[in-house]
Amino acid sequence: MDWALRSCSWHGHETYAPDEPELRDRLCVDTAVGESWRCLRCGNFVPGPASGSGPADHAPEVPRGRLLRDRIVMRALAVERLLRALVLFAGAFVIIRFRDDRGSIRGRVDAELPLLRPLADQIGWNIDDSKAVQWLDKAFVLSETTLMWIAVAVTVYGLSQVIEAVGLWAMKRWGEYFAVVATSAFLPLEIYELTERVTVLRVGLLAINLAAVVWLIWSKRLFGVRGGAAAYHAEHSAESLLTVERAAVSGAR
């Protein structure tokens, strides 16, 4: 898939007219329909005037090639983190409501659980060994203070997911570091949960988080990996179409 063309189809072409004459000549051609400028993202010539102009150093930063693909992956991770945050906030809300209405919930469970036993016996399900029932029994004996602290912890975790989502969506380097540190901090807990019980959801979440950590560290050169920040910014600059054309102009002199 040509990610550059797909991005241009969504957001339009990104053209720029630099003040430097030699660089300007390399990015502009005269056609039967008038001047055409080379898109800084996909590299194709687009009829019509440039969407921006000025010194080449002031041109907008337009990701292309592998950097554009990386941006799409990072924004997909940002969406996943935001969805996870919404689930966590919903969980915190449920815990608070449970804390406030624990007495009435207990009464409904005690009244309706016996009605489910005949059906559970017919399908061979030991309802007393159900994880949901066991969790409810444990929750009923927790104090209101403990439940409140659990809700606060879940909310804080959700906020950390929102911060990750914002940093990854905005393509900020601090967001990449924050995502790696925050995600790695919960990997031991996710691995421990798998030792208790293996489920598709737990395996899937662990796989996503492991892949995200490894991919961010390797592709973004975090923590000094593959040359660190200096190599990352050099690679980022080398992908710029203006940088390539500027080098061509310098080499032609």
Solvent accessible surface area in square Angstrom, and as a share of the most:
residue,aa,sasa,rsa
1,M,153,0.68
2,D,77,0.40
3,W,80,0.28
4,A,12,0.10
5,L,81,0.41
6,R,101,0.37
7,S,10,0.06
8,C,7,0.04
9,S,88,0.57
10,W,158,0.56
11,H,135,0.60
12,G,34,0.32
13,H,81,0.36
14,E,50,0.22
15,T,9,0.05
16,Y,11,0.04
17,A,4,0.03
18,P,0,0.00
19,D,83,0.43
20,E,70,0.31
21,P,100,0.63
22,E,85,0.38
23,L,6,0.03
24,R,96,0.35
25,D,105,0.54
26,R,106,0.39
27,L,0,0.00
28,C,28,0.17
29,V,60,0.35
30,D,130,0.67
31,T,62,0.36
32,A,114,0.88
33,V,119,0.68
34,G,35,0.33
35,E,70,0.31
36,S,4,0.02
37,W,5,0.02
38,R,61,0.22
39,C,0,0.00
40,L,7,0.03
41,R,25,0.09
42,C,23,0.14
43,G,13,0.12
44,N,70,0.36
45,F,89,0.37
46,V,35,0.20
47,P,89,0.56
48,G,26,0.25
49,P,114,0.72
50,A,25,0.19
51,S,87,0.56
52,G,26,0.25
53,S,82,0.53
54,G,13,0.12
55,P,55,0.34
56,A,6,0.05
57,D,118,0.61
58,H,136,0.61
59,A,21,0.16
60,P,60,0.38
61,E,126,0.57
62,V,19,0.11
63,P,13,0.08
64,R,51,0.19
65,G,43,0.42
66,R,67,0.24
67,L,9,0.04
68,L,6,0.03
69,R,94,0.34
70,D,1,0.00
71,R,63,0.23
72,I,47,0.24
73,V,57,0.33
74,M,0,0.00
75,R,72,0.26
76,A,60,0.47
77,L,24,0.12
78,A,3,0.02
79,V,72,0.41
80,E,39,0.18
81,R,4,0.02
82,L,82,0.41
83,L,104,0.52
84,R,33,0.12
85,A,0,0.00
86,L,102,0.51
87,V,107,0.62
88,L,31,0.15
89,F,61,0.25
90,A,56,0.43
91,G,29,0.27
92,A,5,0.04
93,F,122,0.51
94,V,94,0.54
95,I,38,0.19
96,I,62,0.31
97,R,125,0.46
98,F,22,0.09
99,R,59,0.21
100,D,89,0.46
101,D,52,0.27
102,R,48,0.17
103,G,60,0.58
104,S,60,0.39
105,I,37,0.19
106,R,92,0.34
107,G,40,0.39
108,R,133,0.49
109,V,36,0.21
110,D,75,0.39
111,A,65,0.50
112,E,96,0.43
113,L,30,0.15
114,P,69,0.44
115,L,134,0.67
116,L,86,0.43
117,R,85,0.31
118,P,77,0.49
119,L,103,0.51
120,A,1,0.01
121,D,108,0.56
122,Q,151,0.67
123,I,117,0.60
124,G,70,0.68
125,W,114,0.40
126,N,88,0.45
127,I,10,0.05
128,D,76,0.39
129,D,90,0.47
130,S,15,0.09
131,K,95,0.40
132,A,58,0.45
133,V,22,0.13
134,Q,63,0.28
135,W,147,0.52
136,L,59,0.29
137,D,66,0.34
138,K,131,0.56
139,A,21,0.16
140,F,23,0.10
141,V,123,0.71
142,L,58,0.29
143,S,59,0.38
144,E,89,0.40
145,T,85,0.49
146,T,54,0.31
147,L,7,0.03
148,M,63,0.28
149,W,167,0.58
150,I,66,0.33
151,A,2,0.01
152,V,60,0.35
153,A,60,0.47
154,V,33,0.19
155,T,46,0.27
156,V,88,0.50
157,Y,45,0.17
158,G,0,0.00
159,L,93,0.46
160,S,21,0.13
161,Q,4,0.02
162,V,43,0.25
163,I,76,0.38
164,E,0,0.00
165,A,8,0.06
166,V,85,0.49
167,G,0,0.00
168,L,2,0.01
169,W,120,0.42
170,A,45,0.35
171,M,44,0.20
172,K,98,0.41
173,R,49,0.18
174,W,129,0.45
175,G,0,0.00
176,E,2,0.01
177,Y,70,0.27
178,F,67,0.28
179,A,1,0.01
180,V,6,0.04
181,V,88,0.51
182,A,14,0.11
183,T,9,0.05
184,S,42,0.27
185,A,71,0.55
186,F,65,0.27
187,L,21,0.10
188,P,87,0.55
189,L,95,0.47
190,E,24,0.11
191,I,88,0.44
192,Y,127,0.48
193,E,62,0.28
194,L,32,0.16
195,T,101,0.59
196,E,118,0.53
197,R,128,0.47
198,V,107,0.61
199,T,39,0.23
200,V,138,0.79
201,L,127,0.63
202,R,63,0.23
203,V,67,0.39
204,G,30,0.29
205,L,62,0.31
206,L,22,0.11
207,A,55,0.42
208,I,72,0.37
209,N,2,0.01
210,L,77,0.39
211,A,61,0.47
212,A,5,0.04
213,V,15,0.09
214,V,97,0.56
215,W,63,0.22
216,L,3,0.02
217,I,46,0.23
218,W,152,0.53
219,S,8,0.05
220,K,2,0.01
221,R,32,0.12
222,L,0,0.00
223,F,112,0.47
224,G,54,0.52
225,V,46,0.27
226,R,84,0.31
227,G,54,0.52
228,G,5,0.05
229,A,47,0.37
230,A,81,0.63
231,A,31,0.24
232,Y,22,0.08
233,H,103,0.46
234,A,63,0.49
235,E,36,0.16
236,H,44,0.20
237,S,56,0.36
238,A,62,0.48
239,E,48,0.22
240,S,37,0.24
241,L,7,0.04
242,L,12,0.06
243,T,42,0.24
244,V,74,0.42
245,E,10,0.04
246,R,92,0.34
247,A,64,0.50
248,A,37,0.29
249,V,14,0.08
250,S,66,0.42
251,G,65,0.63
252,A,86,0.66
253,R,204,0.75
